[in-house]
Amino acid sequence: MQDDDLMVTITIEPPEASFEHLMGMNEERTLDVVAHTLALVGVEIPVEVGILISTDEQLRILNRDFREIDTPTDVLSFPFQDEPLVEAPAEQLWQPEAEDAAPGVNGATADALVDFEPATDEDDEDEIGDDLDEEDDRFLYLGDVAISHEAAARQAAQAGHSVAWESAYLLAHGVLHLVGYDDGTDAGYQAMVARQETILAELKIAK
């Protein structure tokens, strides 16, 4: 899916159900969440974001391979840029781990998902914005966000709110990581939570 300033590509692995069934919201709403998150933090340049919707097991594998934590998690972000795109106090942002490599959030390398090629059936893989032309070279690639739809459904049920709200909350969290925010400190955590709640409230995503 693409507009003038944003391109989003969605992949479902394994392709067991539709995106809307898994995440509780359609692709257009997903674009709204990503676009609103970027606007809220002042990212105004054309950007591209990849979204992987998968299972607890796949997120466990990614968590193990790129963070050395062999447990499932609900969302992982894989920033591609060398440094944060946003301006904020240092304690709210991730910092480059080395001069010659872009950092990854929570220990993931910047090119973490480059070699991850899910074996999906073409009819079941929901790719948005794959018809590129020369104009699309202007989009800056931010990186990828991986979300476990199983975790989203489970956490929504535990909290008593909708899957759509939980999915949007996780997606906003992941995109904030891509542009530079980190929740490794209390200040960073509070800043991210406040922004995520603002995004969902402004988009009127019902609990």
N, C-alpha and C positions, 0 to 999 in steps of 0.2 A: 504494500500500500504506500502511496506517495502523494505528497502535496508539494507546494513550492519550496518548502524548507526542510522537509523531513521524509526519509525513506525508512520503512520498517519491513523486515523480512521475518516471517514466522515459520518455524519448523516444528512439527509434532513428531515425537519419537518415543515409543512406537505409535504408529498411526491407528490407534484403536478407537478413536471417536473424533467428532468435530471439535474445532477450537472452542466454539461457543458452549458446547456441552461440557467440556473440561474446565473452562475458565469462568463460565457464568456471564460472559460478555462477548460481544462480537468484535470483529476486527476493527471496525470504525471506532468503537469505544476505546479499544486498545491504543489506536493512534492518538485519540484525545488525551489519554493518560500520559503517553510519552511526550506529546507536544506541550501539554500543560506543565509537566515537570520541568522541561527545558526552559519554557518561558518564565516560570517562577524564579529560576536561579540565574536568569539573564543570559542564557545561551541563545544567541540570535542568528548564528551562521547556519547554513544548510548542513544537516548531519544525517548519518545512516546508523541504524541500530539493528542488531540481530537478536531475535528472541527464540529460545529453545524451550518448548514445553515438553516435559518428560516425566519420569517416574521417580519415586524415592530411590530405587536402585541405581538409576542412571546418575542422579545427583550424588549418591554415595560414591560412585566410581569417580566422578569429577572431583568431588571433595577429597577423596583419597589421593588421586593422581596429582592434583595441583595445590592442595593445602596440606597433604600428608595427615589428614584426619579421616579415619575410616568409619564415618557415620553418615547417615542421610542428613540433608539440610533442606530448607524450603526454597532458598534462592541463592544463586552465586552470580557474581559479576566479573567480567573479564575485560577491563579497560584496555584500549589499544593505544591511547595517546601517552606521550612521555611525561606529561605533567598535567595537573588539574586545569580545567578550563574555567573554573569559577574562582572568584575572589572571596575568601573567608579567612577567619583566624586559623593559624597553622594547626591548632589542635583539632580542628574540624575536618582536615583534609588528609588524604594519603600523600605520602612522599615517595619519590623515586627511590628504588632500592639500589640502583647502580647507574652510573653515568651512561652506559651503553644499552640499557634495557628499560623499557617502560614498566612501571610497577603494576602488579595485579592486586585487586582488592582481596584481602584475606589470604594473601600468599599465592594467588593464581597469577601465572605469567600473562603478559599482555596479549600474546598470540595463542592463548590456551585453547581456543576452540577452532583455530585455523585447520587443524588436522582432524577435527571431529566431523565425520561425514556419516550421518545416520542413514541406515539402509531402509529408507521409507519408500512405499509405493508412490509413484508420481501422482496418482489421482488423490491420494490421501495427504500428501505433503502440501501444506498451505504456504506457498511462497508469495510474498507481496512485493511488488516493485522489481520483478526479475527482467522486465523488458527495458533494458537500459539503453540510453543513447549517449551521444557525446556530452550533452548538457549535464548528465549525471556525474561527471567527473568532479563537479564542484562540491559534491557531498563529502564531508569529513566523516570518516568511519570512526565511531566512538568505541565500538566493541560489542560484546554479547552479554545478554542476561539469560540465565537458565533458571527455570522455575519448575518445581515438582507440583503437578496438578493434584497428586495424592495428598501432599502436605497442605496445599491450599484448601482442599475440601475438608480435611481432618481438622485443621485449625479453625476454619469457619464454623464447623459444627461445635467444636469445643467452646468457642467464644460466643456462639449464638448469633452470628451475623451471616450475611450472604456470602456465597462463594465469589461473586463479582467483587464485593468490597475487599475480601482477602486477596484476591488475585491482583486487583488494582493497587492495593497497598504494597504487595511484594514487588510488583513491576515498578512502581515509583521508587521504591527503595533501591532496586537494581540500577535504575537509570541515574539516580543520584550518585551512586558509586561510580558509574562510568564517567561522570563529569568531574569527579574529584573528591566527593565527600566520603568520609570514613567514620565508622561508629566505634572505633577502637578506644576512644576516650569518652568520658561522660558528656563532655561538651559536644563532641561529634554525634553521639547517640541522640542527645536531646534535640540537636539541630535537625537531624534527619527525620526523627519522629514528628516534630512540629511541621516540617515541610510536607511529609506524607499525609498527615491529617488535613492540612490546609488544601492540598491538591484534591483529595477525595471530597472534601466539603464543597469546594468551589465547583467541582464537576457534578455535584449532587448525586453521587453514587450511594445508593441506599444500603444501609446495613440490613 
